[in-house]
């Protein structure tokens, strides 16, 4: 459920941004450094009908090298789309699910797997068609009604709680699920795969974190380019980070964690990978990779560059998208994203920005009824060349898919693609093994971006 605040707490007049087309853009790029609403958890949800195209905006990203974290935006983007445009693209409905929260592929098969908030995982069988050159030219999709896994009795579900994320190990032999247990703990479990079935008797708990409040549960899971498991953790819930977890790297809350579930050390069901910024446990928790986050509902890596993109849900006024470049062996290593002293590029409630914090590459306000950012992926498929290199995202309270593009001249372009998701309530994006993208709606629809 979205945290709601009095209307006067949403202040669209804060400085240090330039506003065009109803959007607020970060004045600086990132530098070295629910049955009701799942992704949401912003501090207020302005009223307003979803939909509409809100214009195109371009900003110049300064080439400030910043502090020593591996997050520099001086890394030039790969050659790709010249601009953000939805021309020649359509949304094709391929499946339905009950309150879908995530869709993921598994290596070695075109099959897709859907997480439902109610604790069930279902399989979408994909039958691909190929042209004479062996390229995929189309596919048909069939959802199996019987769940592969049903943990509905082991979770708490509703509002922002439930089965929130899925990820397969790089070799596809193990499945990881992210959910809130009946006591609200943020939980990740591991299951072994037996061919195309889940071995329900193999469940192994990887991590459980106490979390009394019902909001800001994180939920994203993913194996990074380095083969390790990354886990998104919310800040513990409540408005304004009442437990001050955001600026405390010694807690697992308000972070992205990085662990190796294949190892077990110090009594943990995982080991700490080499390179974790606080691996010795002296200045922070060994599991912490990136910190200073409020609710990193969705993050992803650019499969071509290994850059990390984190969409972090805001409190009262701003939603943010963070770009963390892959340099020196890891994107986002040790980066402090600023919460709860910063909300987007803006000091939160007059706070002093922390030293060395990393500003988002883009943030936006809520003057047009936005409420909660839903992060997606950089498009690296082959079927829509004019979308190559564009990062796709949405807002839960709107119904259009939007794009963000880093350009070679140092500017960042943001615009709507003009693709409207029926029912709105966009909770998540997905990417198949070929780099083609999907959009999930809490209303039940699963849509694929396809050429017209």
C-alpha positions as CSV (number, residue, x, y, z in Angstrom):
1,X,0.0,0.0,0.0
2,X,1.2,3.5,-0.7
3,X,2.1,5.6,2.3
4,X,-0.1,8.7,2.2
5,X,0.8,12.1,3.5
6,X,-1.1,15.3,3.8
7,X,-1.2,17.2,0.5
8,X,1.0,20.0,1.8
9,X,3.8,17.5,2.4
10,X,4.1,17.2,-1.4
11,X,6.0,20.3,-2.4
12,X,6.5,20.6,-6.2
13,X,8.5,23.9,-5.7
14,X,11.7,22.5,-4.4
15,X,14.8,24.0,-6.1
16,X,17.8,22.5,-8.0
17,X,15.8,20.9,-10.8
18,X,14.7,22.0,-14.2
19,X,11.2,21.1,-15.2
20,X,9.9,20.4,-18.7
21,X,6.8,18.7,-19.8
22,X,5.7,18.1,-16.2
23,X,8.9,16.0,-15.4
24,X,11.6,17.0,-13.0
25,X,15.1,16.0,-14.2
26,X,18.2,15.4,-12.1
27,X,20.4,18.5,-12.2
28,X,23.4,16.2,-12.0
29,X,23.9,12.7,-13.2
30,X,25.0,9.9,-10.9
31,X,28.7,10.5,-10.3
32,X,31.5,8.2,-9.1
33,X,29.7,7.3,-6.7
34,X,0.5,-5.2,-3.8
35,X,-2.9,-6.0,-4.2
36,X,-3.2,-2.3,-3.8
37,X,0.3,-1.0,-4.6
38,X,3.3,-3.4,-4.6
39,X,6.0,-1.2,-6.0
40,X,4.5,1.9,-4.4
41,X,5.4,3.1,-1.0
42,X,5.9,6.7,-1.7
43,X,5.0,9.1,1.0
44,X,1.9,10.4,-0.9
45,X,-0.1,9.3,-3.9
46,X,-1.5,12.4,-5.7
47,X,-4.8,11.8,-7.3
48,X,-5.1,11.9,-11.1
49,X,-6.0,9.6,-14.0
50,X,-3.2,7.5,-15.3
51,X,-2.1,8.0,-18.9
52,X,-1.0,10.6,-21.2
53,X,2.2,11.6,-22.9
54,X,4.1,14.2,-20.8
55,X,6.7,15.4,-23.3
56,X,10.4,14.9,-23.9
57,X,13.1,16.4,-21.9
58,X,16.9,16.5,-22.3
59,X,19.5,17.5,-19.7
60,X,23.2,17.7,-19.7
61,X,25.1,15.4,-17.4
62,X,28.2,17.0,-15.9
63,X,31.4,15.1,-16.2
64,X,32.3,15.3,-12.5
65,X,34.4,12.2,-11.6
66,X,33.1,12.3,-8.0
67,X,34.3,10.1,-5.1
68,X,36.1,6.8,-5.5
69,X,33.0,4.5,-5.6
70,X,32.6,2.5,-8.8
71,X,29.7,4.6,-10.1
72,X,31.2,7.0,-12.6
73,X,29.0,8.4,-15.4
74,X,32.0,9.5,-17.4
75,X,31.9,6.0,-19.0
76,X,30.4,6.7,-22.5
77,X,27.3,4.7,-23.6
78,X,27.5,2.2,-26.4
79,X,26.2,3.2,-29.8
80,X,22.4,2.7,-29.9
81,X,19.1,4.5,-30.5
82,X,19.4,8.2,-31.5
83,X,16.4,9.2,-29.4
84,X,13.7,7.8,-27.1
85,X,10.8,6.9,-29.3
86,X,8.0,4.3,-29.4
87,X,7.6,4.5,-33.1
88,X,7.2,1.1,-34.7
89,X,6.6,-0.6,-31.3
90,X,3.5,-2.2,-29.8
91,X,2.5,-3.9,-26.6
92,X,1.4,-7.5,-27.3
93,X,-0.5,-9.3,-24.6
94,X,1.0,-12.7,-24.1
95,X,-0.4,-14.0,-20.8
96,X,-2.4,-13.3,-17.7
97,X,-1.7,-13.9,-14.0
98,X,-3.1,-13.0,-10.7
99,X,-1.3,-9.9,-9.4
100,X,2.0,-10.7,-11.1
101,X,5.1,-9.3,-9.5
102,X,8.0,-10.7,-11.5
103,X,8.8,-12.6,-14.7
104,X,12.2,-14.3,-15.3
105,X,13.9,-16.6,-17.8
106,X,15.9,-19.7,-17.1
107,X,19.1,-20.5,-19.0
108,X,18.8,-23.2,-21.7
109,X,15.1,-22.8,-22.3
110,X,12.8,-20.1,-23.7
111,X,10.3,-20.9,-20.9
112,X,9.4,-18.0,-18.6
113,X,8.4,-18.1,-14.9
114,X,5.9,-15.8,-13.3
115,X,5.7,-14.8,-9.6
116,X,2.3,-14.0,-8.2
117,X,1.9,-11.9,-5.1
118,X,-0.3,-14.6,-3.6
119,X,2.8,-17.0,-3.4
120,X,2.3,-19.0,-6.5
121,X,4.8,-19.5,-9.4
122,X,3.6,-20.4,-12.8
123,X,5.3,-21.3,-16.0
124,X,4.8,-19.8,-19.5
125,X,5.7,-22.3,-22.2
126,X,7.2,-20.4,-25.2
127,X,7.1,-21.8,-28.7
128,X,9.5,-19.8,-30.8
129,X,9.3,-19.4,-34.6
130,X,12.6,-18.8,-36.6
131,X,13.4,-17.3,-40.0
132,X,15.7,-18.9,-42.5
133,X,18.7,-17.3,-40.8
134,X,17.8,-18.8,-37.5
135,X,16.6,-15.6,-35.9
136,X,13.5,-15.5,-33.8
137,X,10.7,-13.9,-35.7
138,X,7.9,-14.6,-33.3
139,X,6.6,-16.8,-30.5
140,X,3.4,-18.2,-29.0
141,X,2.9,-18.2,-25.2
142,X,0.9,-20.7,-23.1
143,X,0.5,-20.3,-19.3
144,X,0.2,-23.5,-17.3
145,X,-2.6,-23.2,-14.8
146,X,-1.1,-25.5,-12.2
147,X,1.6,-23.7,-10.2
148,X,5.1,-25.1,-10.2
149,X,5.4,-23.9,-6.6
150,X,2.8,-22.8,-4.1
151,X,4.1,-21.1,-0.9
152,X,0.9,-19.2,-0.2
153,X,0.7,-20.7,3.3
154,X,4.2,-19.7,4.1
155,X,3.9,-16.0,3.3
156,X,2.1,-12.8,4.3
157,X,0.4,-11.3,1.3
158,X,-1.4,-8.0,0.6
159,X,-0.5,-4.4,0.4
160,X,3.3,-4.4,-0.3
161,X,3.8,-7.9,1.1
162,X,3.8,-11.3,-0.7
163,X,5.9,-13.2,-3.2
164,X,8.0,-10.3,-4.6
165,X,10.9,-11.6,-6.6
166,X,12.4,-14.6,-8.5
167,X,15.8,-15.4,-9.9
168,X,17.5,-18.5,-11.3
169,X,21.1,-19.3,-10.8
170,X,23.3,-18.6,-13.8
171,X,23.3,-22.3,-14.7
172,X,19.5,-22.6,-14.2
173,X,19.9,-25.4,-11.6
174,X,18.5,-23.5,-8.6
175,X,15.6,-21.1,-8.1
176,X,15.6,-18.3,-5.6
177,X,12.4,-16.7,-4.2
178,X,12.0,-13.4,-2.3
179,X,9.0,-13.0,-0.1
180,X,7.6,-11.7,3.2
181,X,7.0,-14.5,5.7
182,X,4.0,-14.6,8.1
183,X,5.8,-12.4,10.6
184,X,6.9,-9.9,7.9
185,X,10.5,-11.0,7.7
186,X,12.2,-10.3,4.4
187,X,13.1,-13.8,3.2
188,X,15.0,-15.4,0.4
189,X,14.9,-19.2,-0.1
190,X,16.6,-21.5,-2.5
191,X,15.1,-24.5,-4.4
192,X,16.8,-27.0,-6.5
193,X,15.5,-27.7,-10.0
194,X,14.8,-31.3,-11.2
195,X,14.7,-30.9,-15.0
196,X,11.8,-28.5,-15.5
197,X,10.3,-29.0,-12.1
198,X,11.0,-27.5,-8.7
199,X,12.1,-29.9,-6.0
200,X,9.9,-28.6,-3.2
201,X,11.7,-30.7,-0.6
202,X,15.0,-29.0,-1.3
203,X,14.1,-25.6,0.2
204,X,16.9,-23.9,1.9
205,X,16.7,-20.5,3.7
206,X,19.3,-18.1,2.5
207,X,18.5,-15.0,4.5
208,X,15.7,-13.7,6.7
209,X,15.7,-10.1,8.0
210,X,13.4,-8.8,10.7
211,X,10.9,-6.3,9.3
212,X,8.0,-5.3,11.5
213,X,6.3,-2.7,9.3
214,X,4.4,-3.7,6.2
215,X,5.9,-1.4,3.7
216,X,9.3,-1.0,2.0
217,X,10.1,-4.7,1.6
218,X,12.4,-4.4,-1.5
219,X,11.9,-7.7,-3.3
220,X,14.3,-7.7,-6.3
221,X,16.6,-10.6,-6.8
222,X,19.2,-11.1,-9.5
223,X,22.5,-12.8,-10.3
224,X,24.9,-10.1,-11.4
225,X,27.5,-10.3,-14.2
226,X,29.9,-11.6,-11.6
227,X,27.7,-14.6,-10.8
228,X,26.8,-13.6,-7.3
229,X,23.3,-13.0,-5.9
230,X,22.1,-9.5,-5.3
231,X,19.1,-8.8,-3.0
232,X,17.1,-5.5,-2.7
233,X,16.1,-4.6,0.8
234,X,13.8,-1.7,1.8
235,X,14.7,0.6,4.7
236,X,12.4,-1.0,7.3
237,X,9.2,0.9,6.5
238,X,7.4,3.8,8.0
239,X,7.6,7.4,6.7
240,X,10.9,9.2,6.6
241,X,13.1,6.3,7.7
242,X,12.2,6.4,11.4
243,X,14.9,3.8,12.3
244,X,17.6,5.7,10.4
245,X,18.6,2.6,8.5
246,X,19.3,4.4,5.2
247,X,22.5,6.0,6.4
248,X,23.6,3.0,8.4
249,X,25.6,0.5,6.4
250,X,25.8,-1.7,9.4
251,X,22.2,-2.8,8.9
252,X,21.0,-5.0,6.0
253,X,17.9,-2.7,5.5
254,X,18.0,0.1,2.9
255,X,20.5,-1.7,0.8
256,X,21.4,-3.9,-2.1
257,X,23.1,-7.0,-0.7
258,X,25.7,-9.2,-2.5
259,X,26.2,-12.8,-1.4
260,X,27.4,-16.1,-2.7
261,X,24.8,-18.8,-1.9
262,X,27.2,-21.5,-3.1
263,X,29.4,-21.0,-0.1
264,X,28.8,-21.2,3.7
265,X,31.0,-19.4,6.2
266,X,30.8,-18.2,9.8
267,X,27.5,-20.0,10.3
268,X,25.8,-18.3,7.4
269,X,24.1,-20.2,4.6
270,X,26.1,-18.1,2.2
271,X,29.6,-16.7,1.9
272,X,30.7,-13.1,1.4
273,X,32.1,-12.6,-2.1
274,X,35.5,-11.0,-2.6
275,X,35.3,-7.3,-3.2
276,X,32.3,-6.5,-1.0
277,X,33.1,-3.0,0.4
278,X,32.5,-4.0,4.1
279,X,33.7,-7.6,3.8
280,X,35.6,-7.4,7.1
281,X,32.5,-6.1,8.9
282,X,34.4,-3.2,10.4
283,X,32.6,-0.2,8.8
284,X,29.4,-1.9,7.7
285,X,27.7,-5.3,7.3
286,X,29.7,-7.7,5.1
287,X,26.7,-8.4,2.9
288,X,26.1,-4.8,1.9
289,X,27.1,-3.8,-1.6
290,X,25.1,-0.5,-2.1
291,X,23.4,1.5,0.6
292,X,21.4,4.7,1.3
293,X,18.3,3.3,-0.4
294,X,14.6,3.7,0.5
295,X,12.9,0.9,-1.4
296,X,14.9,-0.4,-4.4
297,X,11.8,-2.3,-5.7
298,X,13.5,-3.0,-9.0
299,X,17.1,-3.0,-10.3
300,X,18.8,-4.5,-13.3
301,X,22.0,-4.7,-15.2
302,X,22.6,-3.6,-18.8
303,X,23.5,-7.0,-20.3
304,X,25.9,-5.3,-22.8
305,X,27.8,-3.0,-20.5
306,X,27.2,-4.6,-17.0
307,X,26.1,-1.2,-15.7
308,X,23.6,-1.3,-12.8
309,X,20.4,0.6,-12.8
310,X,18.4,1.0,-9.6
311,X,14.9,2.6,-9.4
312,X,14.3,3.7,-5.8
313,X,10.8,4.7,-4.7
314,X,10.6,8.1,-3.1
315,X,9.0,9.5,0.0
316,X,6.8,12.6,-0.5
317,X,7.9,14.3,-3.6
318,X,10.5,12.7,-5.9
319,X,11.1,9.3,-7.6
320,X,14.6,8.5,-8.7
321,X,16.5,6.3,-11.2
322,X,20.2,5.6,-10.4
323,X,22.9,4.7,-13.0
324,X,26.0,3.0,-11.6
325,X,28.7,2.3,-14.2
326,X,30.6,-0.9,-14.3
327,X,34.2,-0.1,-13.5
328,X,37.0,-1.6,-11.5
329,X,35.1,-4.9,-11.3
330,X,31.7,-3.9,-10.0
331,X,28.9,-1.4,-10.5
332,X,27.7,0.3,-7.4
333,X,30.4,-1.1,-5.0
334,X,30.2,0.9,-1.7
335,X,27.9,3.6,-3.2
336,X,25.8,5.6,-0.8
337,X,22.7,6.7,-2.6
338,X,21.8,9.3,0.0
339,X,18.5,8.3,1.6
340,X,17.2,9.5,4.1
341,X,19.2,12.7,3.9
342,X,18.4,13.0,0.2
343,X,15.2,12.3,-1.8
344,X,16.4,12.2,-5.4
345,X,18.7,15.1,-6.0
346,X,17.1,17.1,-3.2
347,X,17.9,17.3,0.5
348,X,15.1,15.6,2.4
349,X,13.3,17.9,4.8
350,X,16.3,20.3,4.8
351,X,18.9,17.7,5.7
352,X,22.6,18.1,4.9
353,X,23.6,15.8,2.0
354,X,26.0,13.1,3.2
355,X,29.6,13.4,2.0
356,X,30.2,11.4,-1.2
357,X,26.6,10.5,-1.8
358,X,25.7,9.4,-5.4
359,X,23.0,11.5,-7.1
360,X,20.5,9.8,-9.4
361,X,20.9,10.2,-13.2
362,X,17.2,11.2,-13.3
363,X,14.4,12.1,-10.8
364,X,10.9,13.3,-11.3
365,X,8.2,14.9,-9.2
366,X,4.5,13.9,-8.8
367,X,2.7,16.9,-10.2
368,X,0.9,14.8,-12.8
369,X,-0.4,12.1,-10.5
370,X,2.8,9.9,-10.3
371,X,3.4,8.0,-7.1
372,X,6.0,5.2,-7.4
373,X,8.7,4.4,-9.8
374,X,8.9,0.9,-11.4
375,X,12.3,0.2,-12.8
376,X,12.9,-1.9,-15.9
377,X,15.8,-2.8,-18.2
378,X,18.0,-1.4,-20.9
379,X,16.8,-2.8,-24.1
380,X,19.4,-5.1,-25.8
381,X,17.2,-7.3,-27.9
382,X,17.4,-7.6,-31.6
383,X,13.7,-7.2,-32.8
384,X,13.4,-3.4,-32.0
385,X,16.7,-1.8,-33.1
386,X,15.4,1.8,-32.6
387,X,15.1,1.0,-28.9
388,X,18.7,-0.3,-28.4
389,X,20.3,1.3,-25.3
390,X,17.1,2.8,-23.9
391,X,16.3,2.2,-20.3
392,X,12.6,1.5,-19.8
393,X,10.7,2.3,-16.7
394,X,7.2,3.3,-15.6
395,X,5.3,4.8,-12.7
396,X,2.7,2.6,-10.8
397,X,0.1,5.4,-10.9
398,X,0.4,6.0,-14.6
399,X,-0.2,3.6,-17.5
400,X,2.5,4.5,-20.0
401,X,5.9,3.0,-20.6
402,X,8.7,5.6,-20.5
403,X,12.4,5.6,-21.7
404,X,15.6,7.1,-20.5
405,X,18.7,7.3,-22.9
406,X,22.3,8.3,-22.1
407,X,23.6,9.9,-25.3
408,X,27.2,10.2,-26.5
409,X,27.2,14.0,-26.1
410,X,26.7,13.7,-22.4
411,X,23.0,14.5,-22.3
412,X,20.2,12.3,-21.0
413,X,16.9,12.2,-22.8
414,X,13.6,11.1,-21.2
415,X,10.2,10.6,-22.8
416,X,7.1,8.5,-23.0
417,X,7.1,5.7,-25.6
418,X,3.4,6.3,-26.0
419,X,2.8,2.6,-25.1
420,X,-0.2,2.3,-22.8
421,X,-0.7,-0.7,-20.6
422,X,-4.4,-1.5,-20.1
423,X,-5.3,-1.2,-16.5
424,X,-2.1,0.7,-15.6
425,X,-0.6,-0.4,-12.2
426,X,2.7,-1.4,-13.8
427,X,4.5,-3.4,-11.2
428,X,7.5,-4.8,-13.0
429,X,9.4,-5.5,-16.2
430,X,11.0,-8.7,-17.4
431,X,13.7,-9.7,-19.9
432,X,14.0,-13.0,-21.7
433,X,17.2,-14.8,-22.7
434,X,17.2,-12.9,-26.0
435,X,17.0,-9.5,-24.4
436,X,13.4,-8.9,-25.3
437,X,11.3,-7.1,-22.7
438,X,8.0,-7.6,-21.0
439,X,5.7,-5.4,-18.9
440,X,3.6,-6.6,-16.0
441,X,0.4,-5.0,-14.7
442,X,-1.1,-5.6,-11.2
443,X,-4.4,-5.9,-13.1
444,X,-3.2,-9.2,-14.4
445,X,-1.8,-8.5,-17.9
446,X,1.6,-9.6,-19.2
447,X,2.7,-7.7,-22.3
448,X,5.7,-8.0,-24.6
449,X,7.3,-5.2,-26.5
450,X,7.2,-6.2,-30.2
451,X,7.8,-4.5,-33.5
452,X,4.6,-3.4,-35.3
